[in-house]
Amino acid sequence: MRFLFPEFLFALGLIAVPVIVHLFNFRRFKRVYFSNVSLLKKVELETTGSRQVKRYALLLCRSLAVAFLVLAFARPYVADHEGAAGADAKYVSVYIDNSYSMEAVSREGSLLEEAKKKAKDIAAVYGANTKIQLVTNDFEGLHQRLMTKEEFQEAVDTIRISARSRSVREVLDRQNMLFSGKPVNSKVAYFLSDFQRNLWDGQQVGTDSLSRYSLVKLKAEGLTNISIDSLWFVSPLHKPGGPEQLVVRLRNNSDNKAEQVTVKLQVGGHQKALSSVDIEGRQDALDTLAFNSPASGWQEASVAIVDNPFTFDDRYFFTYPVRESLPILILDNKEPNVYVDAVYRSEAFFKAEHTDVGHVNYSWLDAYPMVVLPGSASISEGLIQRLTEYVRKGGTLFLFPPSEGKLSELESLSLRLGIDKPLGRVEETVKTDYMDRSHSIFRDVFQAIPRNMDLPEAKSYVRYSDMIRSSRRTLLKFENKHLLLAQYAVGAGQVFLSAVAADEESSNLVRHSLFVPIMYQSAFSSLRDQPLYYTLGKDELINLKSSDSGSREGLRLRDGDSEIIPDIRQTESGVRMFISDQVIQPGIYDLTRGDRLISKVAFNINPSESDLSYLSDDMLEKVFPDAASKLYDTADNMLASEIKAENYGVQLWKLCLILSLICLAAEILLLRYYGQKT
């Protein structure tokens, strides 16, 4: 047997009061004279025995009444298991899941309100000296401290739904951080959540330094939810007034089929497309929305659906830039290359600018998404170094070998870039027999590709080392397995390397039907814009190209009147902004430097929050395999009673109080009726 308040046991000394009363006779007697006392002696002999029994019975009743009353205040209990920590806990941590899924409805209202109520019930179980920590998905500094019960109750009332979601491991680490250094048997933690599957990464989770971990599983009713999982454009190119195709992936997170789900697209505050789609239970559906882009500049857009009762995932934000032109720098050798020039002159969207390879203004390179070297044999060491920096920062470089002369400058540039170097020229006629049809350069170029398609043929080509394979993707290959065209990932940029010169003497590539899409699509791929959207709690890093970054000072994320100052770090490829937990609400933010708009950035909630599938009790036992973990069922609204029983075992204070009252009643009966003659 244990005592919750053993200090009250000192009051057992009060038992001495009835003992003293019974040992000492404090009554005063009046002397009365009788002529004959024989009758009195006879009466005294007859009643002495019963009087002594009554006195000792009264002493026993009074002593037991005092003892049981003292024990009742000391709160005795018998522990149900060895080493129970709850009764001795002086530090309690309570985690309340306040992610969007906690908006689901239970019998007591939303799951979040139910969790807040049960958190208060848990706090009420413990003594006044217990310190309590509150943890939510926000991981606020306010919650990284111990509170009194009153402070905890007030803090619980302030909890609101958050766009943040945390894994079980993250929550445990947060709780263990505060518990480090505390005695093992003085701490216990509670986890109040609906236990979505996304909380678990598939690995077992130990309780580490926690002596006991209690899981309170909250259950929702009538779960149906349709959500927007992702979206993307068919083409990365966006022109003013140009046609657009936006693909939206919708997900049915319930078992029943969803019919005629309305999908609306808004761009710049105006509705641009309207559609409806049917989605089978637990399945995805794709819907393509066609519209025309507005004028040039950054566009704020969103896709919305109508779905009740869950509305937190019914709107998906995204941004994209509309460009009037795409500047391309062509580094010529005295005279412009007529074939490359003709390709880009035929489309007004491309703004091709020619510069002599010997007179390049290095500071201008970052202003061009793509640079083309159409076969110059003379490349200075300074230009090689600057082109390498340009590519590593995110630029696109298209290299053609010179039709004649040495390959030493091309070799130096290749080695500096870390791509296959030229080994020498090969004078032979060879056909192309391989094309990577899945590559974006050839995608949507042909309605149908025949098996025996006419591919380019070379008379003279440059053989490359074929040593760089991890960062290379071969687009065209000769029948002798030597590459004709390859793409390399270099730093944050890319390099397209051709084995044939950009002339008719080396090959028929410049006259082939593939030449135009190759040059167009490679230019389009240089538009490495930021993602259409970022995910809250997942994407915490925003990369800015060197042409956009400028000075690191003064970069801000603005949403109306609110302003966020991100953590800025300079890298080789430009500037990296670490958002961390600063952005807490989905929406569209302006990235500015002073009064200048750099870009618009969209943030959405994590799609995993929309998946209303939960961990079963068996799965939770796998997640928390420790014997010290306990799963509570909240269906019977007896959480507080269960915790009391778990912490304190069989409580005896009520029994002690009843026994004390029985002893007092027995005393009254003894005084009133015992020894009286009828």
C-alpha positions in Angstrom: 0.0 0.0 0.0 1.2 3.5 -0.9 0.1 7.0 0.1 -0.4 9.9 -2.3 0.1 12.5 0.5 2.2 10.6 3.1 2.9 13.9 5.0 -0.7 13.6 6.5 0.4 10.5 8.4 2.0 12.7 11.0 -1.5 13.5 12.2 -1.8 10.0 13.5 -0.4 11.5 16.7 -3.9 12.8 17.3 -4.8 9.3 18.5 -3.2 10.3 21.8 -6.1 12.6 22.5 -8.8 9.9 23.2 -6.2 7.8 24.9 -5.4 10.6 27.3 -9.1 11.2 27.9 -9.6 7.6 28.8 -6.4 7.2 31.0 -7.2 10.2 33.1 -10.4 10.8 34.9 -11.2 14.5 34.6 -14.6 14.3 36.3 -15.2 15.9 39.7 -17.2 13.9 42.2 -19.4 15.3 45.0 -19.1 13.5 48.4 -22.5 12.2 49.6 -22.8 10.5 53.1 -24.8 7.3 53.5 -25.6 5.5 56.7 -25.3 2.1 55.0 -23.1 1.5 51.9 -23.5 -2.2 51.5 -26.1 -1.8 48.7 -23.7 0.6 46.8 -20.8 -1.9 47.0 -23.1 -4.6 45.6 -24.1 -2.3 42.6 -20.5 -1.4 42.0 -19.4 -5.0 41.8 -22.1 -5.8 39.3 -21.4 -2.8 37.0 -17.6 -2.6 37.1 -17.1 -5.3 34.3 -19.6 -3.8 31.9 -18.3 -0.3 32.5 -14.7 -1.3 31.7 -15.8 -3.0 28.4 -17.7 0.2 27.5 -14.7 2.4 28.2 -12.3 0.3 26.2 -14.8 0.0 23.4 -15.2 3.8 23.3 -11.4 4.2 23.3 -11.1 1.8 20.4 -13.9 3.6 18.4 -12.5 7.0 18.9 -8.9 6.0 18.1 -10.0 4.2 15.0 -12.1 7.1 13.9 -9.1 9.4 14.2 -6.8 6.9 12.5 -9.1 6.3 9.5 -9.8 10.0 9.1 -6.0 10.7 8.9 -5.6 7.8 6.4 -8.3 9.2 4.2 -6.5 12.5 3.9 -3.2 10.7 3.2 -4.9 9.0 0.1 -3.8 5.4 0.4 -3.9 3.2 -2.7 -2.7 -0.3 -3.8 -0.7 -0.2 -7.1 -2.0 -2.4 -9.9 1.5 -3.1 -11.2 5.1 -2.9 -10.2 6.9 0.4 -10.8 3.9 2.5 -11.8 5.2 6.0 -12.4 2.0 7.9 -12.7 1.2 8.1 -9.0 4.7 9.6 -8.3 4.8 11.8 -11.4 6.0 15.3 -10.8 6.4 16.2 -14.5 3.7 15.5 -17.0 3.9 16.3 -20.8 0.7 16.5 -22.8 0.8 16.5 -26.6 -2.4 17.8 -28.4 -2.5 17.1 -32.1 -3.9 20.3 -33.7 -3.4 19.4 -37.3 -6.2 19.9 -39.9 -7.4 16.3 -39.5 -8.5 17.2 -36.0 -11.4 19.2 -37.5 -13.2 15.9 -37.9 -16.3 15.6 -35.9 -16.9 13.2 -33.0 -19.8 12.8 -30.5 -18.4 15.7 -28.4 -17.8 18.1 -31.3 -14.6 18.5 -33.2 -11.7 16.2 -32.3 -9.6 19.2 -31.3 -12.2 20.3 -28.7 -12.5 16.8 -27.4 -8.7 16.6 -27.1 -8.6 19.9 -25.2 -11.3 18.7 -22.8 -9.5 15.4 -22.1 -6.2 17.3 -21.6 -7.8 19.3 -18.8 -9.2 16.0 -17.4 -5.7 14.5 -17.4 -4.3 17.6 -15.6 -7.0 17.4 -12.9 -5.9 13.8 -12.0 -2.5 15.0 -10.7 -1.6 16.9 -7.6 -1.2 20.6 -7.2 2.6 20.3 -7.1 2.8 18.6 -10.5 4.4 20.6 -13.4 2.8 20.1 -16.8 4.2 20.7 -20.3 1.9 21.4 -23.3 3.1 20.4 -26.8 1.3 21.1 -30.1 2.3 20.9 -33.7 3.3 24.6 -33.6 6.3 23.8 -31.4 6.1 27.3 -29.9 8.6 28.4 -27.4 5.8 29.1 -24.9 5.1 25.4 -24.8 8.7 24.4 -24.1 8.4 25.0 -20.4 6.7 23.5 -17.4 3.4 25.1 -16.2 1.2 24.9 -13.2 -2.2 23.2 -13.5 -3.9 26.6 -13.8 -1.4 27.9 -16.4 -1.9 24.6 -18.4 -5.7 25.0 -18.4 -5.4 28.6 -19.8 -2.8 27.5 -22.4 -5.1 24.7 -23.6 -7.9 27.1 -24.3 -5.7 29.1 -26.7 -5.0 26.1 -29.0 -6.2 26.5 -32.6 -6.0 24.4 -35.7 -2.6 24.6 -37.3 -1.3 23.9 -40.8 1.7 22.1 -39.3 1.9 18.3 -39.0 4.4 16.5 -36.9 5.6 12.9 -36.9 5.6 10.7 -33.7 9.3 10.9 -33.6 9.4 14.7 -33.7 6.9 14.9 -30.8 8.8 12.4 -28.7 12.0 14.3 -29.3 10.3 17.5 -28.2 9.0 15.9 -25.0 12.2 14.1 -24.2 14.1 17.4 -24.6 12.3 18.9 -21.6 12.4 15.7 -19.6 16.1 15.2 -19.9 17.8 15.2 -16.5 14.5 14.5 -14.6 14.2 11.4 -12.3 12.9 8.4 -14.2 10.0 7.7 -11.9 8.8 11.3 -11.8 7.7 11.8 -15.4 4.9 10.6 -17.7 3.7 11.8 -21.1 0.4 11.7 -23.0 -0.3 11.7 -26.7 -3.8 13.0 -27.7 -4.3 12.4 -31.4 -6.4 10.8 -34.1 -3.3 8.9 -35.1 -3.3 9.4 -38.9 -1.1 7.1 -40.8 1.2 10.0 -41.8 2.3 10.3 -38.2 4.3 7.1 -38.6 7.3 6.6 -40.9 7.2 2.8 -40.5 9.9 2.4 -37.8 9.4 1.5 -34.1 9.4 4.3 -31.7 10.9 3.9 -28.2 10.0 6.0 -25.3 13.6 6.8 -24.6 13.9 8.6 -21.2 10.2 8.6 -20.5 9.1 6.3 -17.7 5.6 5.9 -19.2 3.9 6.9 -22.4 0.1 7.1 -22.6 -1.8 7.2 -25.9 -5.2 8.7 -26.1 -6.8 7.8 -29.4 -9.6 10.1 -30.6 -12.1 8.7 -33.1 -14.1 10.7 -35.7 -17.5 9.7 -37.1 -18.7 9.7 -40.7 -15.4 10.3 -42.5 -15.7 11.5 -46.2 -13.2 13.8 -47.8 -12.2 14.8 -51.3 -8.8 16.6 -51.6 -6.5 18.2 -54.2 -3.3 16.2 -54.2 -1.2 18.1 -56.7 -1.2 20.0 -60.0 1.1 20.8 -62.9 1.3 22.4 -66.3 1.6 20.3 -69.4 4.1 22.9 -70.8 6.6 24.9 -68.7 6.3 27.8 -71.2 3.7 30.6 -70.4 3.1 33.4 -72.9 0.8 36.3 -72.6 -2.6 35.2 -73.9 -1.1 31.8 -74.8 -3.1 28.5 -74.3 -2.5 26.6 -71.1 -3.3 23.1 -69.9 -3.3 22.6 -66.1 -3.5 19.0 -64.8 -5.1 18.6 -61.4 -4.9 15.3 -59.4 -7.9 14.8 -57.1 -8.1 12.2 -54.4 -11.1 10.5 -52.8 -10.1 9.7 -49.3 -13.3 7.8 -48.5 -14.6 4.4 -49.5 -17.6 5.7 -51.4 -17.7 7.0 -54.9 -17.8 10.8 -55.3 -19.8 12.0 -58.2 -19.8 15.4 -60.0 -17.1 17.0 -57.9 -16.9 20.6 -59.0 -13.5 22.0 -59.9 -12.9 25.7 -60.3 -9.8 27.5 -61.5 -9.1 31.1 -60.7 -6.2 33.2 -62.1 -5.7 36.7 -60.9 -9.0 36.7 -59.1 -11.0 35.7 -62.2 -12.5 32.4 -62.9 -10.8 30.8 -65.9 -12.1 27.2 -66.0 -14.9 25.1 -64.6 -15.2 21.3 -64.6 -16.6 18.3 -62.8 -15.2 14.8 -62.2 -16.2 11.5 -60.7 -13.8 9.7 -58.4 -14.0 6.1 -57.2 -13.5 5.3 -53.5 -9.9 5.4 -52.4 -8.8 6.4 -55.9 -7.3 9.3 -57.8 -8.6 11.2 -60.8 -6.9 13.6 -63.2 -8.7 16.6 -64.6 -7.2 18.9 -67.3 -8.3 22.5 -67.2 -7.7 24.6 -70.4 -7.5 28.4 -70.3 -5.5 31.3 -71.7 -2.9 33.0 -69.6 -3.3 36.8 -68.9 -0.7 39.5 -69.5 2.9 39.1 -68.5 4.1 39.0 -64.9 3.6 36.8 -61.9 0.2 35.2 -61.7 -1.7 34.3 -58.5 -3.9 31.3 -59.1 -5.8 28.6 -57.2 -7.9 25.5 -57.8 -10.9 25.0 -55.6 -13.4 22.2 -55.0 -16.6 22.0 -53.0 -16.5 19.3 -50.3 -18.1 19.1 -46.9 -17.5 18.8 -44.0 -13.7 19.0 -44.5 -12.9 22.3 -46.2 -9.2 22.8 -45.2 -7.9 21.1 -48.3 -10.5 22.4 -50.8 -8.3 25.1 -52.2 -4.9 24.7 -53.7 -2.7 27.7 -54.3 0.0 28.1 -57.0 1.9 30.8 -58.8 3.7 31.0 -62.2 5.3 33.7 -64.3 4.1 34.7 -67.8 6.9 35.9 -70.0 6.8 38.1 -73.1 10.1 36.8 -74.3 13.0 34.4 -73.7 16.4 35.9 -74.1 19.1 33.7 -75.5 22.8 34.6 -75.9 24.7 33.1 -78.9 28.5 33.3 -78.7 29.6 33.4 -82.4 33.0 33.1 -83.9 33.1 36.3 -86.0 30.1 35.4 -88.1 26.7 34.3 -86.7 25.8 30.6 -87.2 23.0 30.8 -89.8 21.3 27.6 -88.7 21.0 28.4 -85.0 20.1 32.0 -85.8 17.4 30.9 -88.2 15.8 28.6 -85.6 15.4 31.4 -83.0 14.5 34.1 -85.5 11.5 32.1 -86.7 9.8 32.5 -83.3 9.1 36.0 -82.0 9.1 34.7 -78.4 12.9 34.1 -78.5 15.1 37.1 -78.3 18.4 35.8 -79.7 21.3 38.1 -79.2 24.7 37.5 -80.9 28.0 38.4 -79.3 31.5 37.6 -80.6 33.1 35.0 -78.4 36.1 37.2 -77.9 34.2 40.2 -76.7 31.8 38.8 -74.1 30.6 41.0 -71.2 30.8 38.4 -68.4 28.5 40.4 -66.1 25.7 40.0 -68.6 25.6 36.2 -68.7 23.3 35.8 -65.7 20.6 37.7 -67.5 20.3 34.9 -70.1 18.6 31.6 -69.2 20.5 29.9 -72.1 23.8 30.4 -73.8 24.6 28.7 -77.1 28.2 28.0 -78.3 27.7 27.0 -82.0 31.2 25.7 -82.7 33.8 28.2 -81.7 37.4 26.9 -81.6 38.8 29.8 -79.6 37.5 30.1 -76.1 39.6 32.0 -73.6 40.4 30.7 -70.1 38.5 33.6 -68.6 35.4 32.7 -70.6 35.7 29.0 -69.7 35.8 30.0 -66.0 32.8 32.3 -66.3 30.7 29.8 -68.3 31.4 27.2 -65.6 30.2 29.6 -62.9 27.2 30.5 -65.0 26.1 26.8 -65.4 26.7 25.9 -61.8 24.5 28.8 -60.7 21.6 27.4 -62.8 22.2 28.5 -66.4 21.8 26.3 -69.5 24.7 25.9 -72.0 24.3 24.3 -75.4 27.7 23.2 -76.9 28.4 22.4 -80.5 32.0 21.3 -81.4 33.9 23.3 -84.0 33.7 22.0 -87.5 37.5 22.2 -87.8 40.6 23.2 -85.8 41.7 22.0 -82.4 39.4 20.7 -79.7 41.7 21.8 -76.8 39.4 24.7 -75.7 36.4 22.4 -75.8 38.3 19.8 -73.8 39.3 22.4 -71.2 35.7 23.6 -70.9 34.4 20.0 -70.6 36.9 19.1 -67.9 36.0 22.3 -66.0 32.2 21.4 -66.3 32.8 17.8 -65.4 31.2 16.4 -68.5 32.6 13.9 -71.2 35.7 15.4 -72.9 36.4 15.2 -76.6 38.8 12.4 -77.7 39.1 13.4 -81.4 37.2 13.7 -84.7 35.9 10.6 -86.5 35.5 10.9 -90.3 32.9 8.2 -91.2 29.3 8.0 -92.2 27.1 6.8 -89.3 23.4 6.7 -88.7 21.5 7.4 -85.5 19.6 4.4 -84.2 18.5 5.5 -80.7 16.4 8.4 -79.4 15.2 8.8 -75.8 11.5 9.2 -76.6 10.6 9.8 -73.0 12.7 12.9 -72.7 10.9 16.2 -72.4 12.7 17.5 -75.5 10.9 15.0 -77.7 7.6 14.8 -75.8 4.6 16.1 -77.7 6.7 16.6 -80.8 5.2 13.8 -82.8 1.7 12.5 -82.9 3.0 9.0 -83.5 6.6 7.8 -83.8 7.1 5.0 -86.4 9.5 2.2 -85.7 11.7 3.0 -88.7 11.8 6.7 -88.1 14.3 8.7 -90.1 16.9 9.9 -87.7 20.0 12.2 -88.3 23.0 10.9 -90.1 26.6 12.1 -89.6 29.6 12.3 -91.9 32.0 13.7 -89.3 31.6 13.8 -85.5 33.5 14.2 -82.3 33.9 11.1 -80.2 33.6 11.7 -76.4 35.1 9.9 -73.5 31.8 8.3 -72.4 33.0 8.3 -68.7 30.5 10.6 -67.1 27.3 8.6 -66.7 25.8 9.5 -63.3 24.8 13.0 -64.4 24.3 12.2 -68.1 21.2 11.4 -70.0 21.8 10.4 -73.6 19.2 11.8 -76.0 20.5 10.6 -79.4 23.0 7.8 -80.0 24.7 6.5 -83.2 24.5 2.9 -84.2 28.1 2.4 -83.1 27.0 3.4 -79.6 28.8 6.7 -79.6 26.6 9.6 -78.4 25.2 12.2 -80.7 23.4 14.4 -78.1 23.5 14.3 -74.4 22.3 16.3 -71.4 24.3 16.7 -68.2 23.3 18.0 -64.8 26.0 20.4 -63.6 25.5 22.1 -60.3 22.2 23.9 -60.4 22.3 24.1 -64.2 22.6 21.9 -67.3 24.7 21.3 -70.4 23.6 20.0 -73.8 26.5 18.5 -75.7 26.4 17.7 -79.4 28.9 15.4 -81.2 28.3 17.1 -84.6 29.0 20.7 -85.6 26.1 23.1 -86.4 26.6 22.9 -90.2 25.6 20.8 -93.2 29.1 19.4 -93.8 29.2 17.4 -90.6 25.7 16.0 -90.6 22.1 16.6 -91.7 21.1 17.4 -88.1 20.6 21.2 -88.9 18.3 20.3 -91.8 16.5 17.5 -89.9 13.0 17.8 -88.5 14.4 17.2 -85.0 16.7 20.2 -85.0 14.0 22.8 -84.3 12.3 20.9 -81.4 15.8 20.2 -79.9 16.7 23.9 -79.9 13.3 25.0 -78.8 12.8 22.5 -76.0 16.3 23.0 -74.7 15.6 26.7 -74.5 12.3 26.1 -72.7 14.0 23.8 -70.2 16.3 26.7 -69.3 13.3 28.4 -67.7 13.9 26.8 -64.4 11.3 28.7 -62.5 10.6 28.1 -58.9 8.0 25.3 -58.1 4.4 26.2 -58.6 3.9 25.8 -54.9 5.6 24.7 -51.7 4.3 22.4 -48.9 4.0 23.7 -45.3 6.1 21.8 -42.9 7.9 20.0 -45.7 9.5 22.4 -48.1 11.5 24.8 -45.9 14.0 25.8 -48.6 13.5 28.3 -51.5 16.3 28.6 -54.1 16.8 31.9 -55.9 18.7 32.1 -59.1 21.7 34.4 -59.0 19.9 36.8 -61.4 17.1 37.2 -58.9 19.1 37.1 -55.7 21.2 40.2 -55.9 22.0 41.4 -52.5 21.0 39.1 -49.6 19.9 42.1 -47.6 16.2 43.1 -47.5 14.6 39.9 -48.7 11.1 39.6 -47.2 8.0 37.3 -47.5 4.9 39.4 -47.2 1.3 38.5 -46.8 -0.9 41.5 -46.5 0.3 43.3 -43.3 2.4 40.4 -42.0 6.1 40.1 -42.9 8.5 37.2 -42.6 12.3 37.6 -42.5 13.8 34.4 -43.8 17.2 33.0 -43.0 19.4 33.8 -46.0 22.5 31.8 -47.1 24.7 32.4 -50.1 25.6 29.3 -52.2 27.3 28.6 -55.4 24.0 28.4 -57.3 22.6 31.6 -55.8 20.7 32.4 -52.6 18.9 29.9 -50.4 16.1 31.0 -48.1 15.3 28.8 -45.1 11.6 29.3 -44.1 11.5 26.8 -41.3 8.3 27.2 -39.2 7.8 30.9 -40.0 5.1 30.4 -42.6 2.1 28.9 -40.8 -0.9 29.6 -43.1 -1.5 28.4 -46.7 -1.7 31.1 -49.3 0.3 33.3 -51.6 3.2 35.4 -50.4 5.1 38.2 -52.1 8.9 37.8 -52.1 10.3 41.3 -52.1 13.5 43.3 -51.7 12.5 46.7 -50.6 9.7 47.8 -52.9 10.8 45.4 -55.7 8.8 42.2 -56.3 11.2 39.3 -56.8 8.5 36.6 -57.2 5.3 35.2 -55.7 5.4 32.1 -53.6 2.5 29.8 -52.9 2.2 27.5 -49.8 -0.2 24.6 -49.4 -0.9 22.2 -46.5 0.6 18.8 -46.6 -1.6 16.5 -48.8 -1.1 13.7 -46.3 -3.3 15.6 -43.8 -6.2 14.8 -46.2 -5.8 11.1 -45.9 -8.3 10.1 -43.2 -6.9 6.7 -42.6 -5.7 5.9 -39.2 -3.4 3.6 -37.3 -5.2 0.6 -35.8 -4.6 -0.5 -32.2 -2.4 -3.4 -33.5 -0.3 -1.0 -35.5 0.0 1.4 -32.6 1.4 -1.5 -30.5 4.0 -1.9 -33.2 4.8 1.8 -33.2 5.1 1.8 -29.4 6.4 -1.6 -28.4 7.5 -0.7 -24.9 5.7 -2.3 -22.1 5.5 1.1 -20.5 3.2 2.4 -23.2 -0.6 2.4 -22.6 -3.5 2.9 -25.1 -6.7 4.4 -23.7 -10.1 4.1 -25.3 -12.0 7.3 -25.2 -15.3 5.9 -26.3 -16.8 5.5 -22.8 -15.8 9.0 -21.5 -14.0 7.4 -18.6 -10.5 8.6 -19.4 -9.9 10.4 -16.0 -11.1 7.3 -14.1 -8.9 5.0 -16.1 -5.9 7.2 -15.5 -6.6 7.3 -11.8 -6.9 3.6 -11.7 -3.8 3.2 -13.8 -1.8 5.7 -11.7 -3.0 5.0 -8.3 -4.4 1.4 -8.5 -7.1 0.6 -6.0 -7.8 3.8 -4.0 -8.7 3.3 -0.4 -9.4 6.9 0.9 -13.2 6.5 0.5 -13.1 3.2 2.4 -11.1 4.9 5.2 -13.6 7.8 5.4 -16.5 5.3 5.6 -14.8 3.3 8.3 -14.1 6.6 10.2 -17.8 7.4 10.1 -18.8 3.9 11.2 -16.5 4.2 14.2 -18.1 7.5 15.1 -21.5 6.0 14.8 -20.5 3.1 17.0 -19.3 5.5 19.6 -22.7 7.3 19.6 -24.5 4.0 19.9 -22.2 2.9 22.8 -22.8 6.1 24.7 -26.5 6.1 24.2 -27.5 2.5 24.6 -24.8 0.3 26.0 -25.1 -0.5 29.7 -28.6 1.0 30.1 -31.2 -1.1 31.9 -34.6 -1.5 30.2 
